[in-house]
Amino acid sequence: MKKFLRYLLLAITVFAAFAWHNNTSLLSAPPSGKPVLLAHRGLAQTYSREDLERDTCTATRINPPEHEFIENTLPSVEAAFAAGADVVEFDIHPTTDGQFAVFHDWTLDCRTEGKGRTRDHAMSDLKRLDVGYGYTADGGKTFPLRGKGVGLMPTLDEVLARFPDKRFLINIKSNDLSEGEKLAAYLAKLAPDARARLMAYGGTLPTELVHEKLADVAIGSKKSLQCCLLGYAALGWSGYVPAACRKGMMLVPLNFAPWLWGWPHKFQQRMQSAGVDVFVLGPYDGSFGTSGVDDLGQLAALPNGYAGGIWTNRIDRIGPKVRGAAN
């Protein structure tokens, strides 16, 4: 028994030494490059995340507006890039006339004067709506953006035509396989260099289908994002990057990042070599929705030399700080 315990202790010691040497950043220089800033929904209105649920109408709980930009519109996207974004995330829905509307909500009732599911309308009808109609910061006493979003819901065509050299992350809002078919067919018509600037994430069935048909489009399905993070947590000590990560994307909560094998420098080098786009989110607190690195305190929690992606809902705050520091 004593002999077995000695061998067990020796094996544990050897494993610990290997894992430390294979993952310590003390022996690695920071990777080259600058942080990649992803603006979630462009430059958008902020809102309270308290008691947020899947069907919460966030337009009715915005903070007092600091600007007049409305998420998922061309002016919002343009402002995000002007503030320093490298990538802009937006949401899409298929329409009854064969297009893709760029709009966040599953239904129209929250943000617009329209009714019903977004996908049950023609783009010509959606173009008539006011996408700023429902925003209020005082419980409905005033609507500061009402009348300022008429006709501003863009199509996917319009976004890509307006910003032909920019990178985008497309959010597929459903788990409808046919939506993956439609999006893959749309993207297949683009030039390879244009398609290479696009990523997609969202429902597992449509998102995985896009990647099966177009391997040059990086994706993060609900399944692959989960398998990537958990798989790396389990096996990353060896340097192994799970196949789920190699589909293109990894999303990492800020408070989880320091526990990743090789964080920060070895981890970044490993993911860059595997062709994985890593984006650090805001801290995970168990609440619904996607939090971002949205204040300077959270930004300061990232290590010096960090050259991966930063997901933010406040590109107006984070962009100038990061770009100013990089210049």
N, C-alpha and C positions, 0 to 999 in steps of 0.2 A: 504493500500500500504506500509506504514511504517513497519507494522508487517511482511509483506511478505519479505521486504528487510532485516529485522533483522534475520529472519529464513534463508534467502539465505546466508547472511554473516556468520551466525553460521555454516551452512552446508559447506561453502567453507573453513572456519577455521578448522573444524573437518577433512575434506578431506585432507587439506594441512598438518595437524599434523600427520595424519595416513600415508600419502605418505612419509613424511620426516622420520618418525620413521621406516617405513618398508623398506626404501632404503638407509638410511645413512650408510656409512662405518665407522663412528666415533665410533660406538658401536660394530664393528666386527674386529676380528683379521684377518690378511692376511691368505688366505688358504694355506695349506701345499703344498709342491711340488716345482718344478723348472719350468721355462719357457720351453715350447715345441717348438723347432725350426723346421720350415718347409722350406726346400730348394727348391725353385721353379725351376724346370727343372734341378736340381742338381747343380753342379758348372758350370756356363755358362758364355759366353761372355756378357758383358754389352753393351747397345746401347742407343742412344739418343731417348727420348720419345717425342720430339718436333714434332708437327703436325702428330702424329701417327694415322693411320687409320687401318681399319680391314685388308686390303690387302697390307699393307706396308711390304716390304721385309726388316726385321730388320737385316739380315745378311750383307746388304750393307751399314749399318750405325753404325757398332760397334765402340766402343771406342778402342784406341790402346790397343792390348791385354796385360794383366798382367799375363796370363798363357795360356797354350795350350789346355785346356779342352773344349770339345764341348758338348753342352747340350744334354740330353737324350741319353747318351752313358754310358756303364758300367764304364769306367774310371771316368766320370763325377759324377756318382752316388757314387762311392767309395770315391772320393775326398770330396764330400759333407758330407758323414758320418764321414770321418776323421776330417773334420773341425768342427764337433759338431752337425750336423743335427740329429734330432730324426725322422723326416719324410722327404721323398723326393717325390716331385710331378713329374710326367711325363705324356706324352701324348700318346695316342694309336690310331691306325687305323686298321680296319680289312683288311686282304689281300685276294687275289683271291684264295689262297691255304689254307684257313681256319686258318690262324694264326693271331696274333696281332703284328703289327710293332710298336715299340716305336720311335716316331718321332713327332715333333711339327706341321709341316705345312700340310695344306690340299693338297697342291701340292708340287712337287719335285723341281720345277724350281728355287726357291730362293736359297736354301742352297746346292743343289747338281747339278751335271751335267745331271741329269735325267729330264724327262718331264712328265707332266700330273698329274692326281690325285693320291695321294699315295695309296688309296684304290683300284685302278684299276691295281695294280701290284702284282705279286707273291713275296713272301718273298725271294725266291732265286734270283730274279732280284734286289730287294732292297739291298740285301747283297753286291752286286757288286759296289754300288755307294760310292762316296766320300762325306760324310756328312759335311765336312769342305770346300767344293769346292767354295762356293759363298761368304765366309766371307771377307770383306774388310773394312779397316778403313780410306782409303784415296780416296774414289770414284772410285775404280777399278784399281788404279795404281799398287797395290800389293795385294796379297791374302795370308796372313800369315799362314792360316790353310789348304790351298789347298794341297792335297796329304796326309794329316795327319788323315783323317777320313775315309779312304777306308775300307769298311767292318765293320764299327763300329755301324751301325744301328742295335740295338738288337731287339729280340722278347720279348714279355711279359714273355714267359717261361724262357728265359735266365736271365732276371732281377730277377725274383722271386727265381730261382735256385741259383743264385750267392749270394743273400742276404736273406737267408731263415728266419732269425730272425728279420728282419727290417720292419719298418712301411712305407707304401706308400700311396700316394693319386693319383688315376688314373683319368686323364682327358679324358672324352669321347668327342671327338671333333665335333660330329655331333648331330643332333636331330632325327636320324634314329632309329625307334623302333626296327628294326631287329638287330641293333648293341647291344642294350640292351639285347636282347634274347641271342645273341652269348656270350656276356660277362658273363651273369648270368649262362649260361651253363658251361662256362669255370671255373668260381669261385666255382660252386657247386661241382666240382670234387676235390677241395682243402680240406685239413683237417680243421675242425672248428677253431683251434687255428691259422692256417695260414690265413684263411679268416678274422679273427677278427683283424688282423693287417692291413687290407686294407680298404681304403675309396675310394669313387668315386664321381666325380662331373662333371657337364657339361650340355649337352642338356637335357631338361626336360623329354621328352618321354623315352629315353633309360635309363637315370639315375634313374627315378622313378620306372621303371620296374625292375631294378636290386634290388632295396630295397623291392619291393613287393614280389619278389621271394626269396630273401635272406635278411631277416630282420636283420641279424647280421652284414651286411655291411653298415656302416654309409655312408650317401650320402648328397650331396648338389646340387640339381638341380637348374637351373636358377630360376625356380618358387619358390622352397622351400627356397632358400637363400634370395630372396627378401621378401617373406612372413614372414620369420623368423625375419628379421631385422625390417621391418615395423610393424609387429604384436607386437613385444616386445616394440618398441617405443611407441605404442598406449596403451598397457595394462600391461607393465612390472611393473608399479607402484604398482600393486596389488600383485606382486610376481609370476604372471602367466607366464609360459614359453609356447609359442605357439607350437602347434602340429608340425608345419613345422620345428621348431628347433629340436624337439625330433627325427627327422629322422637322426640326428647325427652331423650336421655341422652348424656353424655360422661364416660368414666372416664380419669383422668390420673394416671400414676405420679408421685410426689412429685419424683423426680430428673429427670423429663422436663418438668415444668411450666415451669421458668425458660426453656426453649427455645421455648415457644409464642409465636407472633406476638401482640404486645400484652400479654404477661404483665407485671404482674398486672391493672392497672386497665382498660386498653383491652380486654383479653381478656374480663374479667368483664362489662363493659358490652355487648360484642358478643354474648356468649352469652345474657345476660339479655334483650336485645332480640329475639333469635331464639327465645326460649322454651326454651332448652336448660338442663337440670339438670346441672351439672358437679359431679363428686365426685372429690376428690383422694385417691388410694390411697397406700399406703406405697411406698417406693422399689422399683422393679423390679430384681430381681437374677438373673433367669433361672430361678428355681425355680418349682415348680408351686404353684398355689393363689393366693388373694387375700390379699396383705398389706395392712395398714391403717396409718393414722397412729396408732400405738399407744403412743408414749411422748412425754414432754414435749419432748425434743430434736427429734423430727420435727415436732411441733406448732409449735415455735419457728421452724422453717425456712419456714413459710408467711409471706407478707408482711403487714405491718401493713395493716389495712383489708380483708383478705380476707373476702369475704362469700359465697363459694361453698360447695359441699358438702365435707364431710370424712368419709371412710369410715374407720371404726375398729372394731377388734375389742376395744377396751378403753374402752368408753363410761364405765366406772366411773372411769377416770383422766382421759380427755379431756373428758368432759361437765362435771364440776365446775370444771375449769380454764377452759374456754371460757366457761361461763355466769357464773363468778365475775368474769372479766375484762370480760364484757359488761354487768354490772350496775353 
